[in-house]
């Protein structure tokens, strides 16, 4: 695991699409929940129409890291749909469940 991702195993970065309003165009918000000794982080970007699907949302993840000066390596991040279908959840590839668990 890259040194700059130590201690960040359980952090998920969530994204969601924000529909246009009378005063703002379409946007994507990326955010983390606070906890485990970390404060929550957030960033919102204009919708990147030149990209598609998860690429648009990953752009917001990149902005969250940049805006908050986080030393997080985003190479190899994993993602999946959000429960509400309005975005994605991104997590680090070091966040793994041990297959030997008998659940």
C-alpha positions as CSV (number, residue, x, y, z in Angstrom):
1,X,0.0,0.0,0.0
2,X,1.4,3.4,-0.9
3,X,2.7,5.3,2.2
4,X,0.3,8.2,1.6
5,X,-2.7,5.9,1.8
6,X,-1.9,4.5,5.2
7,X,-4.7,5.0,7.7
8,X,-7.2,5.8,4.9
9,X,-8.4,2.2,4.3
10,X,-11.9,2.9,5.5
11,X,-12.5,6.2,3.8
12,X,-15.1,6.2,1.0
13,X,-15.5,9.3,-1.2
14,X,-19.1,9.7,-2.2
15,X,-20.3,11.6,-5.3
16,X,-23.7,12.8,-6.4
17,X,-25.2,14.6,-9.3
18,X,-26.7,18.0,-8.5
19,X,-29.4,19.0,-11.0
20,X,-29.3,22.6,-12.5
21,X,-31.2,25.3,-10.7
22,X,-32.2,28.8,-11.7
23,X,-28.9,30.1,-10.4
24,X,-26.5,27.2,-10.9
25,X,-25.8,24.8,-13.7
26,X,-25.5,21.0,-13.3
27,X,-22.8,20.0,-10.8
28,X,-21.2,17.0,-9.1
29,X,-20.4,17.0,-5.4
30,X,-17.8,14.8,-3.9
31,X,-17.7,14.4,-0.1
32,X,-16.4,12.2,2.7
33,X,-18.0,11.6,6.1
34,X,-16.1,12.6,9.2
35,X,-15.0,10.1,11.7
36,X,-12.0,7.9,12.7
37,X,-10.0,11.0,13.5
38,X,-10.7,12.7,10.2
39,X,-12.9,15.7,9.4
40,X,-15.2,15.4,6.4
41,X,-14.1,16.9,3.1
42,X,-16.2,18.3,0.2
43,X,-15.8,19.7,-3.3
44,X,-18.3,20.6,-5.9
45,X,-17.5,21.0,-9.6
46,X,-19.4,22.1,-12.7
47,X,-20.7,19.1,-14.6
48,X,-17.8,18.1,-17.0
49,X,-19.9,17.5,-20.2
50,X,-16.8,16.3,-22.1
51,X,-16.7,13.2,-19.9
52,X,-19.1,10.3,-19.3
53,X,-20.5,8.3,-16.4
54,X,-18.0,7.5,-13.6
55,X,-15.3,9.7,-15.3
56,X,-17.4,12.8,-14.5
57,X,-17.7,11.7,-10.8
58,X,-14.0,10.8,-10.6
59,X,-13.2,14.3,-11.7
60,X,-15.0,15.6,-8.6
61,X,-13.0,13.1,-6.5
62,X,-9.8,14.6,-7.9
63,X,-11.0,18.1,-7.1
64,X,-11.8,17.1,-3.5
65,X,-8.2,15.8,-3.0
66,X,-6.7,18.9,-4.7
67,X,-8.9,21.5,-2.9
68,X,-8.2,20.0,0.5
69,X,-4.4,19.4,-0.1
70,X,-4.7,15.7,0.7
71,X,-1.8,13.5,0.0
72,X,-3.9,10.6,-1.2
73,X,-2.9,8.4,-4.1
74,X,-5.9,7.9,-6.3
75,X,-4.3,5.3,-8.6
76,X,-6.4,2.1,-8.7
77,X,-9.4,3.4,-6.8
78,X,-12.4,1.2,-6.9
79,X,-16.0,2.4,-7.3
80,X,-19.6,1.3,-7.5
81,X,-23.0,2.9,-7.8
82,X,-24.5,4.8,-4.9
83,X,-27.6,3.4,-3.1
84,X,-29.7,6.3,-4.4
85,X,-28.5,6.0,-8.0
86,X,-27.4,9.6,-8.1
87,X,-23.7,9.0,-7.9
88,X,-20.9,6.7,-7.0
89,X,-18.9,5.6,-4.0
90,X,-15.1,5.5,-4.5
91,X,-12.7,3.7,-2.2
92,X,-9.0,2.9,-2.0
93,X,-7.8,-0.5,-3.4
94,X,-6.3,-1.3,0.0
95,X,-9.9,-1.5,1.5
96,X,-10.4,-5.2,1.2
97,X,-12.3,-7.8,3.1
98,X,-10.4,-10.9,4.1
99,X,-12.0,-13.8,2.1
100,X,-11.5,-16.2,5.0
101,X,-14.2,-14.5,7.0
102,X,-17.2,-16.8,7.6
103,X,-20.1,-14.4,7.3
